[in-house]
Amino acid sequence: MEQIMPMFEKLKEYALLMRLDKPVGIYLLLWPTLWAIWIASEGKPDPLILFVFVTGVVLMRSAGCVINDFADRKIDVHVKRTEDRPIAAGRVSSNEAIILFVILCLIAFGLVLLMNSLTIKLSFIAVLLAASYPFMKRFTHLPQLYLGFAFGWAIPMAFAAVQNSVPPVAWILLLANLIWAVVYDTMYAMVDREDDLKIGVKSTAILFGEYDLRIIAILQFLMLLTLLIAGNMVGLGWPFHVSLLIAAAYMLYHRILISDRDTVKCFQAFKQNHWIGLVILFGMIVGRV
């Protein structure tokens, strides 16, 4: 029993490192992936493809969190919100984190091997994006845009898995996801803006400065417009258009939440963004039916 308890505690720390207790990141990655699968399969997704991609989302999001905390291990200790993360607090070593990252990626790759060759080839880009994203905040004020690629690369992979090709609508959906990622991750970055300025970390929240609210509003509009174009390309019906209106209402609410740039409300708006993705998915499902 004495040996089991430390092992249980270590596994708990690994779960915290993978952010399994905070599933919002999984949702933000999952809903666009399901957009792509649903459209690519014309509303009749293959169960195996669904299983591979849903499981892959959980694995790769977990791997992304692990490598992110490894990359930020010397930064997190200076940020109040992140100072108690497993690596920053010393409860998980850097070597353990790297081993865990590799294991998660290998399991995900094992699942991808069940798909066709085009999907397998695209998966190498997915791993590269996931592994390199955490370091972008040191070199560019646009890590949020890079996150959009990392979170959205499952979209062309899903089309490849279903259709063995990546048609134009897949890239339109990826563009919508890129814009959306900048929106919600800028809200997230607004929470840490003061700390990031002190330690020299870059973000769109810092880049946009006093124009952050206006730029977020413009990006929200562009995301909806891009999704409208994608929906019309594949003939989604009026329920999809209704879902975009509901998403627009959510976005307006988020604009109200972040209007005074209160960090608690900005974080609340970030966490609620996944409902936008779910509403759009529901509109695609009903619209296709």
Secondary structure as the mmCIF struct_conf table of DSSP 4:
data_model
#
loop_
_struct_conf.conf_type_id
_struct_conf.id
_struct_conf.beg_label_comp_id
_struct_conf.beg_label_asym_id
_struct_conf.beg_label_seq_id
_struct_conf.end_label_comp_id
_struct_conf.end_label_asym_id
_struct_conf.end_label_seq_id
TURN_TY1_P TURN_TY1_P1 GLU A 2 GLN A 3
HELX_RH_AL_P HELX_RH_AL_P1 ILE A 4 LEU A 17
TURN_TY1_P TURN_TY1_P2 MET A 18 ASP A 21
TURN_TY1_P TURN_TY1_P3 PRO A 23 PRO A 23
HELX_RH_AL_P HELX_RH_AL_P2 VAL A 24 ALA A 40
TURN_TY1_P TURN_TY1_P4 SER A 41 GLY A 43
HELX_RH_AL_P HELX_RH_AL_P3 PRO A 47 ALA A 71
TURN_TY1_P TURN_TY1_P5 ASP A 72 ILE A 75
HELX_RH_3T_P HELX_RH_3T_P1 ASP A 76 HIS A 78
BEND BEND1 VAL A 79 VAL A 79
TURN_TY1_P TURN_TY1_P6 LYS A 80 ASP A 84
BEND BEND2 ARG A 85 ARG A 85
TURN_TY1_P TURN_TY1_P7 PRO A 86 GLY A 90
BEND BEND3 ARG A 91 VAL A 92
HELX_RH_AL_P HELX_RH_AL_P4 SER A 94 VAL A 112
TURN_TY1_P TURN_TY1_P8 LEU A 113 LEU A 114
BEND BEND4 MET A 115 MET A 115
HELX_RH_AL_P HELX_RH_AL_P5 SER A 117 SER A 132
HELX_RH_3T_P HELX_RH_3T_P2 TYR A 133 ARG A 138
TURN_TY1_P TURN_TY1_P9 PHE A 139 PHE A 139
BEND BEND5 HIS A 141 HIS A 141
HELX_RH_AL_P HELX_RH_AL_P6 PRO A 143 GLY A 152
TURN_TY1_P TURN_TY1_P10 TRP A 153 TRP A 153
HELX_RH_AL_P HELX_RH_AL_P7 ALA A 154 GLN A 163
BEND BEND6 ASN A 164 SER A 165
HELX_RH_AL_P HELX_RH_AL_P8 PRO A 168 VAL A 191
BEND BEND7 ASP A 192 ASP A 192
HELX_RH_AL_P HELX_RH_AL_P9 ARG A 193 ILE A 199
TURN_TY1_P TURN_TY1_P11 GLY A 200 GLY A 200
HELX_RH_AL_P HELX_RH_AL_P10 THR A 204 PHE A 208
HELX_RH_3T_P HELX_RH_3T_P3 GLY A 209 TYR A 211
HELX_RH_AL_P HELX_RH_AL_P11 ASP A 212 MET A 233
TURN_TY1_P TURN_TY1_P12 VAL A 234 GLY A 235
HELX_RH_AL_P HELX_RH_AL_P12 TRP A 238 LEU A 257
TURN_TY1_P TURN_TY1_P13 ILE A 258 ASP A 260
HELX_RH_AL_P HELX_RH_AL_P13 THR A 263 ARG A 288
#
